[in-house]
Amino acid sequence: MGRSLPLELLEKIMHDVDMDSKEGRSTVSAFACTNHTFAKLGQKILFHDIKIDYIQESKVDLRTQTTTYFYCDADTRVKRSVSGQRFLDLLRKSPHIAPYVYKLTIAIYRWADPPAWHGFFFQPPPPSTPTSEMDSFSLYAIIPQLPNLDCFMGYDPAPTPWQMTEERAQAFFASIIPKFRDLCLFLFQDVPTHLFADCEKLEELTVVSLDPTPPSSPHSLQKPGSGKANLRFLEVGYRVTATEGVPMAKWFCDPAYPALSLSSLRCLQVLDPGCDGNHLADMLALCSDTLEELDIHLRVPERTPELSSLHKLRKLTIRLQAFGRSALTGRSRGDQSQLNPFPHALATLRTLPLATFLPQQLYLNVVLRLISLDNFNNALPRLPGWSDLTRYLNEDPTKIALSHTRLELQQRDRFKKPLSVPLPQIVEILDKNAGLRALKEEMRLTYDYALPIELQEQIVDNIDATSQDGQQTLSALSRTSHAFTPYCQRLLFRSVEITYAQSRSGPTRYETRIAPHIIIPPYVIRDGDASEGEPTTGRLFCDLLRTSPHIASYVSSLTVHVSVSRPYDPPSAHTPSSAIDSFSLYTIIPLLSNLSTFVIDSTFPTSWGEMEDRLKGFLASIIATIPRVGLFLFRSMPTTLFSDCTRLEDLSTFPLDPALPAPTPVPTPATVAEHPGSESKAHLRVLRVSHDPKLADWFRGLHPWPASLSLSHLRSLRVFDFMQGNRLNDLLSLCSSTLEELDIHLRWSPHTTPSLASLHHLRRLTLRLSAMGPFSNIPISQDYMWNPCLYAIPTLRTLPAGPTELYLTIHVVVMTLSQFNDVVPVIPAWSNLAGYLNEDTAVRFIRHTRLVVQRGMGSGVKPKPVQLMELANILDKNTDLRALREAGRLSYGSE
């Protein structure tokens, strides 16, 4: 039933609409006109990425013969529609749109096409036209109104030198640069590097060229202690003017003024076809430890760089160019590099450290531009470079290290104008070359007509690797070709679950009754033996990592399930357990270099004191190195377990006990290197925890022991079971200034109503309620038992009504023993809920409400989900709920 689709699914559907096409924008606009909910959702999608344009003008000082460039809004002379001023007018009429804008792109045009420049280019605009020299220029008013703007892109087909741009525009761009995470300045050449001082947010930068010259004013120098911008992505054009001949590396390593750092760079693209190989090698030396993607031109034999330091490289794009013989007029006809660019390009590729690469680590993309290739159909498959390429791809080190190679052809005439050739025709022509055809049939080479590897990855990424069908699909795909294997393995092993058994390490409780003087031994977790009827997978996964070590780098999440099939039987002598160093879990975790999530749970959680010390020390050592941790092996744990866990951000756990002694951590190379012993709090972002009467005291440090966990940065909080209002208020007081998501249980109690008045940043609230149906042997006079909204709505009324839009989920478990279909529509709670949602305050700040209803099966039994279509038919019998759903303000859910 389409009407009952959850809002999250509808959002995903709308986000997948192609907003770059006219049809996609029209589709979203039509959706936005259907109802109140779609209006906001459609506007957020439509205005997420905004593109506006301006006109560039110039003026000449006749005395100094200097030219100054500036920008202006449109006037009557412009035939092209300029949208900057129109977008400013829209923001003034509809200011609520401003927070929806996360990316702003500006494009710069001239007055007319180049042939007409002589008539208008140097004429000043009319006085009525706002220009960048004036405070009334629309761009100066637009950007300060966009509070969530994270990405700024500026493009000019002919970038002008920074020093030739008028001073008011220079000052404005200098002031906004520190605000962005993603920045493109393809408006200027020679952008001064000192503009990037204090740009700690900046991660992605696109520039034509930079100028490392320090500022003339000492007040503009970088302040002591201000941090560099640690770039993750860098694209440079390297079309230089004043900085001609200056190595690119000097832009980033000048000791006099280093404002940008490449020590964390992941992707580098150099657009200059004639980039000096030595200059590029110096650049690569600054980022060799982290660089994973490189895009370069290899056109000049004496300027090819060496790539031997790029041990983490995963994607390499090389751009080559070949001329037909008729296009070499005026060139040296003996210059074979113009006819066959592969030999010197492959000489660079042979400098790759293939011996240190993991199997199938590198994806190679070869872009070949063909200039005026005569007799194209016959000459293309006979290019001398193909034999060089196929010979290289068939070498053993290359076959092991490369996951796939993609060949892209671009044909141009002698004036470098693109020529259109049907892609199927290119495939047919290239298949005439036996070497290329053999590689294609082995699925180790594709032409540009095939699905790009990025699209293939995106398709594979959308396969549900958590379901059995998804895992079977990925396993089948991984066997189809050499190229698919690494992508499927990354998904299959991204999240790994292994199992162990739990038992006593010595005599059982029954034996202690016979011999009372024997002390009950602690619990251990161990590998289970198939011969004992309890096979486990921990040791199997350890063996897999030993035989295929490259898999270890794919694992980002590890879940350990501990089962208690025979809890009191000690392990056999040949079965490794957590009490000895050869236990498989102690070997697995140090091998997982990219592990970011670790969860351990048990069907029979034990107390902290009943578990053996070796495992507790191991857990204490790894918690300090992992950002997301779930600990459900113990019923309680010491708070001091989290001392010095500065990387910990996400914690899920049973109650903690400050009085319990902390274990002695087992030192590992990671903990010694990263945590030399200085203690500091873990600033949690996400907390999921069971209720405890003194829950807030864990984080206040009111006990004799200092608090090891801080909630001052908490974004999301979930309490697994009911917590009285006054105790929940104490907990919320520790994170009210940052909390954005809250998930709590509400039940009737004299002190159960918590206050949410301090949660001004709350964006998502989930209330979990229970309703006792009139056929569950509960007296109808006890209204609070079968109308949970009597105590839920007072809590909702404490919410602060502000500019933040709230997404509300009401999760109700209906405890009725019979006649579920007839009972649910007449529960009095629905009229109370509808009345609240129709209040003016709720209409203004509650973005959407989702009602989840499940059928309770009794105490201690997991609620039974109801089919969504069936549930929608049942709930629609209630006129209040149906009216809200038809208005687009309420949706149903069954789990």
N, C-alpha and C positions, 0 to 999 in steps of 0.2 A: 504494500500500500504506500504509494509515493508520498501521500500527505503526512505519513508518520515517520519519514526519514529523520534521523537525529540531525540537529543543527550542525554538529561537527562534520557529518558526512556531506551535507549541503555546502558547507564552506569549502571542503576539499573539491567538490565538483566545480564550484564557481572559480576557485583558484586555478583550476586546470584549463580554464578558457584562455585562449591565446589573445592576450590583450594588445599584442602588436598588430593584429589584423583589425580591419574595419568591422568585419562580421563579429569578431569576439567582443569588441567594445559595444556594438549594438545589442548583442545578446545580454551582456551584463546590465546595460541600461534598461533593457526591457524587464529583467528580473527585479531591478531596483524599484520599478513602478508597481509591483504587485501588492506589497503590503509593508507594514511598518518595519518588520525584521529585515526583509530583503533590501529595503531602502538603505539602511545603515550598512549592511554587509556589502551591497553593490557599490556604495560610495567609497568604502574603504578599499575595495579592489580597484575601482576606476581611478582613484586619486593616490594610490600607493606610489606610482611612478609617473611623474609629471615632466613633460617636455615643452619648453617654451623657446622662443627665438628672439633675436635682436639684430639690428643693422649696425655694421661697423662703418665709421666715417674716419676721415683724417684731415688734418690741417697742417699747413706748411708755414713755418716762420721764415719770411723772406730775408730777414737780416742774417739769421744763422743757417738758413737752408736745412733746418731740422724738421722732421715730420713727427707729429704726435697723433696717435690713434685713440679713438674714443667710441663709445657705443651709444645708440639712441633708440628710442621708441619710434613707431611709424608716424609718418605724416602723409600728406596728400600726394607726394611725389612717388611713394613706394607702391608698386603693384603687388609685391609679395605681402601676404598677411603676417603681421608680427604679433605674437601672442603674449608677450610679457605683461603689457599693461592690462590686457583683458583678464589674465589670471589674477592680477592684483585686485581688479574690480570684483571678481568672483569671491575672493577671500574676504573682502569688506562686506559683501552682502551675506555670505554664508561662512562665518568664522569657524563653525564646527568642523569644516573640512580640513582646516590647517593641521590638526594632529594626525590625520590620515596619511600625510605626505612623508614618505621615508626616503625617496630618491628624487632628485631634481636634476634635469639635464637641460642645458642651454646650448643652442646652436647659433653661430654667428654667420650672417650673410652680408654681402655687399649690396650696394644700391641696385645694381643690375648685373647682367652677365658681363664677362670680361670685355667683349668688343665695345661695349657702351661706356666703359669706365671713364674714358677721356672726356665725356660730356658732363658727368655728375660727380665723379669721385672726390674731387677736391672742393666742391661747393659746400659751404656750411649749411646745416639744416635750418629751417625757419625757427625763429625765437620761441615759437609755441611748442616745439618738440622737446620733451625731456631728454637729456643726455646724461651720460655717466659723470659729467662734470658738475651736475646739479644734485642737490639732496633729494629732489623730487623724482629721481630716476626710479622706475618701478622695482628693479631688482633689489635696491637698497631697502625697500619696504617689505618685499616678499619674504626673504630669508629669515629675518627676525621673528616672523609670525609662525614659523614651522618648528614647533618644539621637538618633534621626533625625527627631524631630518638627519639622516645618517650617511647619505651618499650624495656627492655633488659631482656632476660630470659637465665639463665644458669643452666644446669642439669648435674648431675653426679650420676650414679647408686650407688656409694659408696662415699658420700661427705667426703672430708678430712678436718682435723682441720685447721682453718685459720692460726695458728701460725706455722704449718708445711709446708705452702706454701712459695715458694721462694720470696724474698723481692721485686724483680722487678715487679712481678705479683701483689703483695699486693699493692704496690704504684699505679699501674695503675688502679686497681679496686677501690681503695680509691678515685682516682681523677675523675672517671666517675660517681660514685654513685649519686652525686647531680644533674646530668643532666636529670634524668628520672622521669617520673610520675608513671610508672609501672615497678617494679623491682623484679626479682626472682633470689635469690642467693642460689639455691640448689646445689652449688658447694662446699660449705664449712660448717663446723660446727663451732659454737662459734664465729660468726662474731662480732667484737667489736661494741658496740652501738655508740661509739664516731665517727664512720665513717659516721653516718647519720646527723651530725651537718650541718646546713645550707642547708638541703634538703627540702626546703619549697615546692618544686614541687611534692615531693613524696606523692602519695595517695594510691598505692597498693603495698604491700610488701609480698614476700614469702621467708621464711628462714627456715633452719633446726633448728638452735638455735642461741642465742645471748649471748654475754659476756658483762655484764655491767661494767667490770673493767675499771676505767679511764685510759687514755693513760699515758705512763711513761714520755713522753715529755710534759712540760707545754705549749709549743707552739701549741700542737694539741688540747688543750681544746677549748670548744665552746666559741666563742667571745661574749662579752656582747651585748645583743640586737638582736643576730641572732635568728631566729624563729625556732620552732620545726617543724618536719614533722607531719602534722595532717593526720593520716592514715584513709582511708575509707575502705580498705580491708586488712586483715591480715591472712596469712596461716603459721602455724608453725608446724615443724616436731617434735620438742622436743626430738630429739635423742642427748643426751648431753654427753660431755666428761669432760672437765675441769669444766664446770658449773653444774655438777651433783648435784642435791639436791637444787639448787637455784630456788626459786619460779619464774615462768614466769613473774609475775607482777613486780618483781624487775627489769626486763629489761626495763620497761617503767616508773617506778615511783621512781627510785633511786634519792634522792634529790641531790646527789653529781654530777650527770651527766645525766639529763633527755634530751635525744636527740629526742625521739619519743613520740608522744602523741596519746592516744586512745580516746580522748574526742569527736571525730567526727566519730568514727568507725561504719560502717554499717554492715560489714560481718566478722565473725571470724570462721576459720577452724583450729581445733587442730587434728593433725594426729596421735598422740601418743595413742596407745590402753590402756596403763596403766597410763594415766595422773592422777595425784593426784587431787581429787575433791576439796580440799581446795585451791590448787594452781589455779585451774580453776575459783573457786569462786572469788578469789582475782583479777583475770584478768577481770571477768565480772563486778566487781565493778567499774572498770576504764572506762567502755563503756556502762553501763546499760541505760543511758539516750538516746542513739542513736542507739543501736544495733538492727538490723532488721533480720539478718540471722546468724544462729549458726549451726555448724557441729562438733559433738563430738562423742567419743567412750564411751559407758557405759558398761564396761565389769567386773569391780571389784566392788563388792557391797559396800565395805567400802570407796570407792573413788568417789562416785557419788556426783555431785555438787548440789547446790540449785539455782533455776532459778527465784526466786520470784521478782527480781528487773527488769526483762526484760519486761517492759510494752509495748514496741514498736515492739516486736518480731513478724515477719511475716512468717518466714520459719525456721523450726527446723529439722535437720537431726540427728538421733541417730543411732549409729552403734553397733550392738549386735553380740554375738557369742555363739553358742550352740554346744556341743559335743555329739556324740552318745556314748552309754555306752561302746562300744568296744574301743573307743578312749581314755578312761579315765585310761588306764594302767599307773601306776605310779602316778596317781592323787587320791585325796580323793574321793572314790566312794559315800561318803555321801554328797559331795558338790553339792547341788541341783542347785546352780547358774550356774554350768557348763552344766546342762541339760535344765534348764529353766531360761534364763536371763531376762525374762520380769518382775518379781516382783520388783527387785531393780531398773530396768529402769523406770517402771511406778511410783515408789516412787519418782523419780526425776521429772517425768512429772507432778506429782500432786503438785509440788512446783510452777508450772507456775501460774502467776496471772490471771487466766482465767476470774475472775469476772471483771477485769478492761479492758479486751480486747473488741474491737468492734466485732459485729457479723461477723463470718466467717473471722476473721483476720489471723488466723494461718494455715499454710500449714505444715503438718507433713509427714516426709519421714523416714520410718523405714527400715534399711538395716540389714538383718539377715544373718550371715555367718554360715553355717552348716558344721561341721567337722565330717567326717566319720559317717554319719547317716545310720545305717544298715536298710535293708528292706525299702528303701526310699519311695516307693509308698504308703506303708501302714503306715509307721511311721510319715511321714510328716504331714498329716492332723490330727494326734492324738497328736501332740506336746502339752504338758501341758500349754505352754505359750499362745496359741491362746485364751483360755477362759479368761485369764487375759487381753489380748489386747482388745477383743471384749467387755468385761465388761466395760473397761475404755472408749472406744469410744462411748458406748451407754449411758453414764452418761449425764445428762442434761447440766451441764456447759460445758462439752467437745463438745457436739453436737452444742451448740450455737457458741462457739469460733473457732472451727475448720472448715476450708473451705473444706479440703480434706485430705485423708491419702493415701499414696502410700507405698506399701510393695515390697521390692526388696530382692530376695533370691540369695545367692551365695553358691554353694555346693563345698566342698573340701574333698580330701581324708585325711587319718590320717597324711600324710606328708604335708598337706595344699596345695597340687597341685590341681588346678581347674579341676572340672569335668563338662563335657558338658551334659546338659539336655535340650531337646527341650522345648521351652517356652509353646507351646500349651499343652504339657504333664504336665507342672507345674500347668497350669490353671486347667486342668482336675483333678489333684490330690488335689489342695487346695479347689476346689469346693465341695469336699467330706465333708469338715468342714461346718456345717450348719451356724455357726456364721459368718464366713468369707464370705460365699456365700450370706447371707442376706445383709451384708454391701455392697458387690459388686453390688447386684441388686438394692440397693438404690442409687447407684452412689456416695457413700461416701468412697469407698475403691477401689483402682485399684492395680493389680499386675504389676510386672515389664515388662510384655509383652505388656501392653497398651502404648498408646502414652504418653511419659513423660509430666508432667503438664507444664514444660517450653515450650515444643513444642506446646501444646494446646494453651498456652498464646500467642505464636508467631503467630499461625494461626488466633486467634481471633483479635490480634493487627492489622493484615493486612486488617481487614474489615473496609470499609470506613464509619466511624460513622457520617460523615457530610451529607451523602446521605440518602434519605428516605428508599431505599432498605436496606442499611447497618443498619440503626436504627431498622428496622423491624426484620432483621436477629439477631441482638444482643438481642432484646427483646425476641425473640423466644428461643434463646440459654439460656438466663438467667432463663427460666422456665423449662429447661430440667432436671437440676439436682442441688443439693445443691452446687456442686463444681463450676459450671459455673457462678452462680449468682454474686459473687464478681468481677470476671474478666470482665464480661459484664457490670456491673454497673460502674466499673472504666472507661471503654471506653465511655459509654453512657453519663456519667456526667463529663467527663474530660473537655469538653467545653460546656458551657451552655449559651443559649440565652434566654433572657426574654424581655417582652415588657411593655411599659407604654404609657399613653396618655399625651399630653401637652395642657395646656389651661391657660387662665388668672385666677387669683385667686379671681377676683371681677367683677364689672360691665364691660360690653363689650364696644367696641369703639362706637357702635351705641348709647348706653345710654349716653356716654359722650357728644355726640352732643346735646342731649336734656338737659343735666345738665353739662355745661362746667366747673363748679367749681370742679367736681369730678376728682380726679387724677387717671390716668390709672394705675391699679394695676400691679404688676410683674407677670411673667409667673411662673407656677409650673408644675411639672410632677406628675402624679397621677395614681392610679389604675383605669382602665376602668370597667364599669359595663356592663355585657352582656345584661341587660335589656335596656341599652342605645344604644345598637348596636355597641359597641366598647370594646369587652372583651380583657383583657390583662392577662399576665401570671406571673407578678411579685409576686402578692399575693399568687398565687397557688404554686409557687416554695418555698415561705417562709413557707407555711403550710406543704409542703413535708419535708423540713428540720426539722421542729418541730416533725413530726411523725417518721422520719427516720434520726436521727442525724448523723449516720455513713456515709451518702452520702456526707456530707459537706467536708470530707477529700479527696474525689475524685476530687473535682472541682479545676482545675488549671487555667481555663480561663472563664471569665464572660463577656458577651456582652449584653449591655442594648440598645434596640432599642426604641426610643421615636417617636411616630407617632402623627401627628396633623390632626385628622379627622374633628374636630370642634374647631379650635384654640381659639375662643373667648368666649366659654361657660365656666363659672366657674364650678368647681366640686360641686356635691351635698354635703349636710351636712354630710352624712354618708360615703362618699368616702375619705379615707386617701390620703393626698397629701404630697409633699416634704416639706411643710411648718410646719408639725407637727412631733413630735418624733416617733409616731406609724407607720410612713410610712414604708412599707415592705422592701425597699432597705436598710434602716438604720439597719434593723435586719439581713438581709441576709449576707452582706459583713463581719461583725465581726465573723460570724460562719464559714467562709471559711478559714480554717487555712493554706491551701497550695495554696492560690490564688497567681498567679504570673503574670497574664495578665488581665487587665480591660479595656474595650472599651465602650464608651457611644456615641451614634450618634443620629441624629434627622433628620426627613424629612423637618424640618423648623428651621434651626439653628437661634438662637437669639443672640442679642448683650449681652455682659457681664452684663451691667447695668440693663437689663430687666428681669433677672432671680432673684428669691427670694433668700435671704441671707442664709437661712438654708441649702439649697442644695449646694451652693458655699462653705460654710464652711466645709460641709461633704466631698466634693471632695478634698479640700485642705488637709484634715486630712488623707485620704486614699492614696493619691498620694505618700506621704512620705514613704509608706510601701510596694509598689508594683513595681517590676522591669520593667514591660512593660505596657505602658498606651497609650490609644487612646482617644482623646477628640475632638469630632465633634458635641458637643451640642451648642457651642458658635461660633460666627463669629470671635471673638477675645477674648483673655484672658490676664491677667497681667503676665509678666515674673516672678514677685515675688511669684507667685503661686507655683513655683518650688524651693523656698528656702528650704534648709535643706533636699532635696530629694536625699540623698547620694546613695540610692538603685536603683534609676531610671537609666535604661540603654537603653530602647527602647521607643521612643516617636513619636506618630503620632498626628498631630494637625493642626488646621487652624492657621492663623497668630496670633502672640502675640503682646501685646502692653505694653511697659514698663511704660507708663504713668498711666495705670489703677491701682486703689488701690487693694491691696491684701485682700482676705477675712480673717476673724478670724477662724482658724481651730477649728473644733469640736473635743475636746480631746476624744480619745479612749484608752483602755488599751494598745493596740499595740503601738500607737504613743508615749504614755507617757513612756513606758518601753524602746523602741528602739531609740527614738529621744528626748533626754532630753532638747533640745533647742539650741544646738550648731549649727551654720549655716556653711554650706559648699556647694560647687557646686555639681551638678549632672553631672557626667562624662558619657555622652551618648555614646553608641556603635552603635545604629541604630536611624536614624531620617528620618521621612516622614513628609513633611510639604508643605503647599500651599505657593505660591510665595508672597513675600511682598517686596516693594522697599528697605526697611531697614532690610532685613532678617539677614544679617551678623551682624548688630549692636545689635541684641538681645543677641549675645554671646560675644561681645566685651566689653559690659558695658560702652558704650560711653555716655549714658544718665546720668542724675543725680542719677539713681538707679544702684547699682552694678549688674553685670551679675550673674544670678542664674544657668545658664546652660553652660557647657563646651564641646567643640568639640575636645579637644586634644586627645581623645581616640576613636574617631568615626571610625567605620568600614564600615557602609553602609549609603548612603544618597539617598533619592528620593525626587525630587521636583515635585509636582503634575501637575503644569502647566508651561507655558513658562516663562523663566527668562532671561533677557538680559545678554550678555556675561560678561560685566564688573562687574555686580552685582554678577553673579555666581562665577567669579574669586575671589571676596572678600570673599565669603563664603568658597570656596575651600581652600583658604590660611590658614584657621583656622584648617583644618583637613588633609592637604596634606601628612603629615608624616605617617598617619595610615590608610587612606581610602583605602578600598579594593573593594567596590561595589558602582557604581554610576548609577542613573537612572534619565535622564533629558529629557525635551522637547526642540526641536530646531525648530525655524521658521525663515523665512527671515526677517532681519532687519539690518540697517546699523551698529548696535553695537551688533549683535547677536552672533558672533563667540567667544565662550569662549576658554581659553587656559587650556589644561590638562597636560602641561609639567611637573608640580610638583608632579604628582600622580605616584610615582615610585612603589607603592605597589598595584596598581589597578589590580584586577583579573577578574572583571566582569563589563562590561559597556553596558547599554541599552540606545539607542537613539530613541526617539519617534518623528516621522516625519509625515507630511501631504502632500499628492500629489493631486493636482487638475487636474482631467482628462480633455481632450480637449472638452468634451461634457458637461462641467459644467458651461458654459457661462463665462469662464475666457479666455481672449485673449491669444492665444498661444505664442505671443511675450513675455509675462511675464514668461520666462523660470523657474525662481525660484519658481513659484507657482506649476508647475507640474513636476519639477525635484528637489526634496528636497536634493539630494546628492550634488548639487552645493554649499550648505552651510553646509552640514553635513561632507563632506570629509575634508574641511579645518580644522574642529575641530578634526577629527581623526588624521590628520597629526601632530597635536601638542602633541600626545601621546609620552611619552618617550619610546624608544625601549630598553628594558633591558632583564634580565634573566627571569622576571615574565611572565608567559604565560597568555594571555588575552582571555576571553570568551566574544564574542561580539554579542549583539542582536540588530537588526535593526527592529523597529516596525513602519510600514507604514500604515496609514489610507488613502485609495484612495477615494477621494471625486468625484465620477462620478455619474451622474444621469441616465446613460443608457449605454448599451453595455460594461458592466464590463468585461466580458470574453475576448473581443477583445481589450479593452484599456490597461488592465494591462500588457500584455506581451510586448507592444511597448513603455512603459514609458521610457524616456531617462535615468532615474535614474539608471537603472540596468546596463547599460554599464559603467557608472561612478563608480558604486560600484564594478563591476567585475575588472575594471582596477586597482582600489586601492588594492583590495584583492590579485591581482597577482603581486604586487610590492614586491621586495625582502624583504623590511623591514616588511611589513605586514605578509608575509609568515613565517618569523622567529619568531615573537612574538605573533601572533593571533592564538590561539589554534583551535578555531572553530567559525563559524559565523552562527547565526540562523536568518532567515528572516521571520518575522511575517507580514502578509498582511491581513487587514480587509477592509470591504466595508463601507465607511462613508454614513450616511443616512441624513446628513444635520446638521446645527448648533443646538447644544443643544440636539441632539439625540445620544444615545449610538451606537457606531459602531457595525455593524452586522457581526458576525463571518461567515466564509465560510468553508464548509466541507473540511477537510484536503485533501482527495483524489481529490476532484474537484480543489482545489487550486494548488495541485502538477501538475495536467494536464495542468492548465492554465500557470503556471510559467515555466514549461518545454518547452513551445513554444519559450521561449527566449533562444537562444543558449548559451549566456554567463552564465546565471544562471544554465542551465543544465550541462554545463561543470564543474562548481564548485561543483555542487551536486554529480556528478559522481566521482569526485576526492576525495569525502569525506570531503570537507572543508566547505560545506554549507548544511544546512538543512532548511526545511520549517516548518512554524507553522501558525495556524489560530487564536490563542488566547493565 
